[in-house]
Amino acid sequence: MNYEEFSSYKEISDSKFVKKFKVDNGNIFFVEPAFYTQMIGLFERYPEEKEKFMSQLDKVVRFNKEVAFVYDFENPFLDYKEAILREFVDITDACKIFYEDKSRGSDYGD
């Protein structure tokens, strides 16, 4: 699966589960599939927030030598060793985008 939103970065690894990219300054970052799914959900509902979100994400990857964008920092998908872990809300909160990522099942069973 291509992550078009990250096409400005060099993809250096495409494991079965996590994508790894390199920034032009040498920093690297990982993107877990669940983080990417949350990000796409935001862009589909609020396309006007895409530029702001991606700009903040770019600041994070340029400032930190190694970053992993994870679904849950307490239970990352892989052991990222030296990487700092950032969740979806870390980026949205920094942008002042208040988006609740919840999918709602049916109301049956209430």
Protein Blocks (a to p, Z undefined) as FASTA:
>chain_A
ZZfklmmpccfbdcfkbccdddfkopacdddfklmmmmmmmmmmmmmlmmmmmmmmmmmm
mmpmbdcddfblklcfbdehjaccddfklmmmmnopacdddddddfehZZ
